[in-house]
Amino acid sequence: MIFKEVIYGLNRMFYRDEEDLIVTIFWNSLYISFFLLPLGINLPTPFFVISILLGLINIFRTKRNFFSDSKVLWLFPIYFIIISISMIYTENIQDGMNLLQRSLSLLFFPIIFLFVKEDASSVRKLFDFLLLGILVSFFINFAIGIYDTLGYIKRSGFFLEASIEGVSSLFDATMKGWSYFIRTDFSKLINSSYVSLYILLVLSYYLKNKLQSRVQVIIVFVLFFYLFLLASIAAYLILLIMCLLLIFNISDKSKKYTMSLLFFLGVIVFLNNPRVFNFYKNVTGISDDFGITTTTIEKSRLLTWNASLDLIKEAPIFGYGIGDTNDVLTRKYKELNYFHNYENKYNAHNQFLQTFLQTGILGFGVLITIFVLLAIRMWGSKNEFSVFLILFISLFFESMLVRFNGIVFFSIIIPLLLKKRSILSSRIIRN
């Protein structure tokens, strides 16, 4: 009986249109892709490819003319064309072609959504499946963390006895075990920055609605705990802004006071994360020696931005091409003696700087225009604007349009937010 109820519940989660098999498979492929996004880089790729192919088929069989609807979506294909043109002056053709291939969703999905009918329910399920994937990834990472901790304890020959050596051994095992549950060590499946972005967007949906069951409360708690363990400073900053917007949007004074109290308690908890505790010291501890022995993660990012700005000044019009950007950055690191950045071959760690380096002022202008229009579209509601902030600020700390997980995610979510009918924002987030 329980098994039948589970099957029935899962069946209801998927999209069903008995009169249109192509659109049905299109949406269900997207749902599966969003479920798999937090579980690995390669897992969702086949399902995204299926959804693109079916979406293109749907375009050719659609009789209506949607070219005049939501013209802003054509900025994405224009952006793709610009990065394609940069291949003309790119020397590293292989890297350029690889990034161009990963960026195909920026060309296809925005156009596909001009011809696909969607409703509030079908789009909301994207968040439902993404939430399910996040929860599965959390428990997988948690299990891996426990396994790694037990493995360390076994390798270290840990013993517990009532002595100074026993206490020291216990303390060492505890501290080492804790490191398996923090930041990149806890996010074994994909980059922690991407998981944090997914969590924030799901939270932006759940926190805008009244929690009506214990299950929802538990889910929100798990999401906050997951975010805490991932220890992304950018995610913490975005969460801080989100919470402030949420509190300011509460009209009831008693509820606002309660939420403010919970907010400050939450700030205290998150500030006690070891990653946050060392952040200020790592950033302000910059010395004249930028060698590998003194460069922390925080410093390396600041040095990356400095090198990127220097390169932009040298080629502001056309940039360096999508294939050569990382190569010229690596050479710049060597020239400036940023040895840690040089050895790790870091990209710009900022999508706006990355785009400027790739395509110059034109590509940068198109990318900025997309987000300016998105901000204008979502300015009317604090709830909606918090979603814009999540997407916008995340691009300041990572080159999200370099990896497939970030490219395909942005090529789906932002067009749905920008559509003339604004299905995602007006009918879901604000509802």
N, C-alpha and C positions, 0 to 999 in steps of 0.2 A: 504494500500500500504506500509506504513511504517512498519506495523507489519510483512508483508511478507518479507521485506528486512532484518528485524532483525532476523527472523527465518532462512533466507537464509545465513546470516552472521554467525550465530551460527552453522549452519550445516557445513559450510566450515571449522570451527575451529576444528571439530572432525576428527579423522582418518577414512579413508574409503578404504577398499580393498574388492571388491565384490567377489573375488576369495578365500578369506581367512577370514572367520567369526571369528575364534578364535583369530587371531592376531589383528583384528579390535577391538574386545571387550577388548582385553588385553590393547592396547594403550589408548582406550577411558576410561577404568577404571582408568588408571594412570592419565589421564588428569583431571578427576573428583576429584581424590584423591589430586592432587596438588592444585586444586582450593579450596578444603576444608581444606587444611593444616593450613592456617592462621585463620580459623574460629572455630577451636576446636580440642581437642585431640582425641575424639572418633568418630567424624563425618567421617573422611577419612578411618578409619580402615576397614569397610566392602569392600570398593572398592580396597584397597590394597590386601585384602585376595582374592578377585575375580581375580585380575591380577596375583597373585602368582599361583593360581590353574590353570589358563589358560596358564601361562608361562610354568608350569611343563608338562601340556598336550602337549604343542608345542614341548618340548624337546623329548618326547617319540615318536612323530610322525615324527620328523625330521630325514632324512636319512643321512645328511651330518655329518661328524665328526669334531666338533669344539673344541675338547679338547686341540688341539695344538695351538689354536688361542688365543692371549692375555692371556698368562699363568699367568700374574700378577694378574688377577682377582681371581685366586684360593687362593690368600692370605686371602681373606675375609672368605671363608669357613674354612681355617686353623685357623683364629682368632676365629671363632665360636667354632671350635673343642676344642681349648685351654680353652676358658671360660667354655665349657661344662665339660672338665676334672677337672676343679677347683671345681666342685660340689662334687667330691670325698672327699675333705677335708673341705667342708663347713658344718657348724653345722646348720645354719639357712636355711633349705631346702626350705621353703616356699618363702622367698625373692629371693633365687637363682633361683628357677623355674620360678618365675614371670619375672625376668630379662631375663632368657634364652628364655622364650616364646616371649618377646618383641624383642629379638635379632634374631629371625628366618629369618627376611628379609636379614640379613647379610649373611646368608647361601644360601638363594634361589635366590635373585635378581641378584647377580653377575654371577651365573651359568646360569640363564635364559637369560641374555643378551649375552651370548656366542652363543645362538641358535636363537635369535630373530633378524630379519633383521630390521635395522632402517636407515632412511635417515635424511638429514638436516632438512627437514620440520617437520617430526614426532617428532624429539627431540626438535626443537625450540618451538613447541606448548606446551611443558611442562612449559616453561618459560611464555608463553602467558597466560596459565590458572593460574599459580602461581601469575602472575601480577594481573589478574582479582580478585583472592581471596584476595590479599593484599589490593586492592582498596576497596573491599566490607568490609573487616575487619576494614579499616580506618574509613569509614563512620558509621559503627555500633558502634565502640568505641567512635567516636566523638558524636554521638547521645546519648550514655550512659553518656558521660561526661557532656553534657548539662543537661540531666535529673537529674544527681546527684547534679549538681550545683544549679539548680532550687529547688531541694529538700532541700538542705542545707539552701538556702536563706529563704525558707518557714519555716523551723524549727527554724531558728535563729530569726525570727520575724523582718527581715530587714525592715528598714524604711529610706526614703530619705528626708532629710530636710536641710535647710541652717543653720547648726550649727556644732559645734565641734563634738557632738555625731553622727550627721548624716554623716559627713565625715569619722569619725572613723569606723562607721558601714559599709560604702561603701568600705573602704579600707580592712576591715576584710573579707567581702564577696568576694571581688575581689581576695585576696590572697588565701582564702580557695577554691574558684572556680577554680583558676589556678592549684591547686594541683591535681584536678581530671583529668587534661590533661597532666600529667607528669609521665613518667616511668610506674611502674606496675599498678598505678591507671588508666592509660590510656589504658593499654593492659589487658582487662578483659577476653578475649577469650583464649589466650595461653600465655606462658611465653614471656616477652618482648625480651629476648635474641634471641629466635628462630625467632620471627617476624623480628628483626633487621637483622639476617642472611639472611632471604628470601629477604628482601629489597635490601641488598647489592649485592646479586647475580643477581637480576633483573636489578639493576642499572649498574652492570658490563657489562650487555648485551647492554643496551640502550646507555650508555655513550661511547661505542666503535663505535657507528654508528652515522652518521649525522642525527640530528633531522629534519625531513622533513615536519612536520605539527605542527599547534598550539596545536592539541590534544596531541601529543607526548611531547611537551614542558610542557603542563599543568600536564601530568602524571608524568614527572620527578620532577616537582616542588612539587607535592603531596607526592611523595616518599621521597624527602628530608625533607619535613615538618613532615611527619610521623616519620622518623628517628630522627629528632630533638626532637619531643615530647617523643619518647621512651627513650631517654637520656641514651643510653648504652655507657659507656666509651670505652668498647672494640670495639663497632661498630664505634665510632668516630675515634679511632686509625686506624682501617682498612680503613675507608673512607679517612683519611688523606693520607695514603700510596697510595691508589688507585688514588687519584687526582694528587699526585706528579708524579706517573708513567704515567698518562695520559698527563700531561703537558710536561714531558720530551720526550714523544713520538711524540710531534707536531713539524714538521719541519719548518713550516712557522713562521717567527719571530714575525710578527704582531699578528697572532693568539695566539702564545705562550705568548706574553705580555698581551693580553686581558684576556686569561685564567688565567694567574698568578694573575692579578688584581682581577678577580672574586674569585679566590681561597682564597686570603687574606681577602676579604670581607666576604666570607663564614666562614672562621676561626673565625673572629671577632663575627659573629652572633652565631655560635655554642658555643664559649667560654662564651657567656653571658647566656647560659642556667643555671638556678639555680643549677642543678645537677652537672654541671662541675665546677661551681663557688665554691661549697663546697667540691669538691672531694679532692683537695690537702690538705685542712685543716683537713679533716676527716682521711686521710691516715697518715699524719705526726703528728697527735695529739695523737699517741699511748703513753700510760703511763704504769706504773708498775701494775696498777689495770686493769685487763681484765674482770671485772665484767660486768653484763648486762647493768648497768647504763652508762658505758663509751664506750661500743663497738658499733661502727657504722658498716654499711654494708661493707664499704671498709676494715675496720680493721678485721672484721670477716673473710673475704676472705683470707687476709694475714695470719691470725691465722690458718685457715683451711689448707693452704699450708704448714705451719710450722709443724702442727700435722701430716700431710700426709708424709712429708719427714722423720720425726722421726720414723713413723711406717714402712716405706720402709726399713730403716736401720736395723730394727729388723727382717724383713722377706723378703730379696731381691730376693730369688730364686723362690719360689712358690707363694708368696703373701698370702692372707687370704681367697681366694675363693670369688666368686661373691655374695654369700649370706651373708657373714660375714663382708664384707668391711665396710659398713656403721655402723655396730654394734661396730667394733673395733675403728672406728673413733670417735663414740660417747663416748666410754669409755675413749679414749685418751683426748677428750675435758674436761671431768670431772677431769681426772688426772692432766691436766695442768691448771685447773681453768678457762677454756674458757667457761663461763657460758652461754653466748648468743648462741654460736655454739652448746653447749650441749642441750639446751632447744629446739633449732630448728632442731637438728639432721641433720646438713648440710652434704652433700657428699663432695668430694674433690674439686669441682668447677674447675676442670682441668682434661680433659679426659686422658691425659698422666699419671698423678699421679693416677687417678682412676683405669686405666688399670694395672699400676704397683702394686697397692694395691690388685687388684683382682687376678692377674695371675702371678705376679712376672716378672722377666726379659724376659721370653719367649714371653708372650703376648705383653709386651711393645715393644719388638724388632720387632714383626710383624707389630704393628701399626705404628711405626716409619718408617719401611721399605716401607709401603704403601705410606706414604707422601713423602719420599725421592724419590721414583720412580715417583710419581706425579709431584714433583718439576722438576725432570730431563726432564720429558715429556713436561712440559709447560715452560721450561726455555727460549726457543728460541724467545718468544714474550712477550713483556711487558704487552700486553692486556691479554694474557692467564695467565701469572704469577700472575696478580692481582687476578684472580679467585682462584688460589692456595692459595694465602695469606688470602683470605676471609675464606676459609675452615680451613686452618691451624691455624691461630691466634684465631679463634673462639673456638677451642678446648683448648686453654690455659686459657680461662676464664669461661668455662662451661663444665660440664661432659655431652657432647652431646649424647654419646652412652649409656645413662642411661634411658632417656625418649624416648617413641615411636616416637614422632615427629622428634627427632634428628636422631635416629637409621635408620628409613626408608628413611629419606631424604639423608643421607650420603650413604646408601646402594644402592641408585639409581644414584645419581649425580656422585660420584667418579668413579664407574665402567664405566660409559659412558665417563668420561674424560680419563680413563686409557686404553680404548679399543685400539687395534692395529690400527684400522682405525681412531681413535680419531675424531669421527663424531662431538661430541659436541664442542670440542675446535677448530679444524682447519676449520670447515665449518660454524660454527655459530658465535662464539665470534670474530674470526678474520675476518669474512666476512664483 
